[in-house]
Amino acid sequence: MGKVIWAPSALDDIDAIAKYIARDSVYRASLFVSRIIEATDRLREFPMSGRVIPEIGEQSCREILYVSYRIMYRVEGNNVWITGVVHGARDW
């Protein structure tokens, strides 16, 4: 079982998304953050469970889809680095 490590850039992404959602509902913003984090919990035991990021095509670069968002991560040994959270409509 490895560790899930959040890169500062991914935390910045979540913060920006939460601030945007909070303009309408602080509760929904908090719920969004909780659910994004919960979506990554399985990566401790199943780091390869996300799909390969199509734009990159490397086995170690993967993503989990949560609603309209892409939670991107990189597998390094036993650890998983969450590298970004972006809206699926964004031209990445």
C-alpha positions as CSV (number, residue, x, y, z in Angstrom):
1,M,0.0,0.0,0.0
2,G,1.5,3.3,-1.1
3,K,0.8,7.0,-0.3
4,V,-1.3,9.5,-2.2
5,I,0.5,12.8,-2.3
6,W,-1.1,16.0,-3.5
7,A,1.1,18.3,-5.5
8,P,0.7,22.0,-4.6
9,S,-0.6,22.6,-8.2
10,A,-3.4,20.1,-7.6
11,L,-4.3,21.7,-4.3
12,D,-4.4,25.1,-6.1
13,D,-6.8,23.6,-8.7
14,I,-9.1,22.4,-6.0
15,D,-9.0,25.7,-4.2
16,A,-9.8,27.6,-7.3
17,I,-12.7,25.3,-8.2
18,A,-14.1,25.5,-4.7
19,K,-14.0,29.3,-4.7
20,Y,-15.9,29.3,-7.9
21,I,-18.6,26.9,-6.6
22,A,-18.7,28.8,-3.2
23,R,-20.0,31.9,-5.0
24,D,-23.3,30.0,-5.3
25,S,-23.1,27.6,-2.3
26,V,-20.4,27.2,0.3
27,Y,-22.0,23.8,1.2
28,R,-21.6,22.5,-2.3
29,A,-18.0,23.8,-2.5
30,S,-17.2,21.9,0.6
31,L,-19.0,18.8,-0.6
32,F,-17.1,19.0,-3.9
33,V,-13.7,19.1,-2.2
34,S,-14.7,16.1,0.0
35,R,-15.8,14.0,-2.9
36,I,-12.7,14.8,-5.0
37,I,-10.5,13.6,-2.1
38,E,-12.7,10.5,-1.6
39,A,-12.4,9.7,-5.3
40,T,-8.6,9.3,-4.9
41,D,-8.8,7.1,-1.8
42,R,-8.7,3.9,-3.8
43,L,-5.4,4.8,-5.3
44,R,-3.5,3.7,-2.1
45,E,-4.4,0.1,-2.9
46,F,-5.1,0.3,-6.6
47,P,-2.8,3.0,-8.2
48,M,-3.3,1.7,-11.7
49,S,-7.1,1.8,-11.5
50,G,-7.5,5.1,-13.4
51,R,-7.3,5.3,-17.1
52,V,-4.2,6.3,-19.0
53,I,-4.3,10.0,-19.9
54,P,-5.0,10.0,-23.6
55,E,-3.0,13.1,-24.4
56,I,0.1,11.6,-22.8
57,G,-0.2,7.9,-23.4
58,E,2.2,6.8,-20.7
59,Q,1.2,4.0,-18.3
60,S,2.4,5.9,-15.3
61,C,0.3,9.0,-16.1
62,R,-3.4,8.3,-15.3
63,E,-6.6,10.0,-14.4
64,I,-9.9,9.4,-12.5
65,L,-13.0,11.0,-13.9
66,Y,-15.3,12.7,-11.3
67,V,-18.4,14.3,-12.7
68,S,-17.0,16.8,-15.2
69,Y,-13.5,16.9,-13.7
70,R,-10.3,15.0,-14.5
71,I,-8.2,14.1,-11.5
72,M,-4.7,13.6,-13.0
73,Y,-2.0,11.6,-11.3
74,R,1.4,10.0,-11.8
75,V,2.4,6.6,-10.3
76,E,6.0,6.6,-9.0
77,G,6.9,3.3,-7.3
78,N,4.4,2.7,-4.5
79,N,3.4,6.4,-4.4
80,V,0.7,8.3,-6.3
81,W,1.2,12.0,-7.0
82,I,-2.0,13.9,-7.7
83,T,-0.8,16.5,-10.2
84,G,-3.9,18.3,-11.3
85,V,-7.7,18.6,-11.2
86,V,-9.2,20.2,-14.4
87,H,-12.6,20.5,-15.9
88,G,-13.1,18.0,-18.7
89,A,-14.2,20.8,-21.2
90,R,-10.9,22.6,-20.7
91,D,-8.6,22.3,-23.7
92,W,-5.7,20.7,-21.9
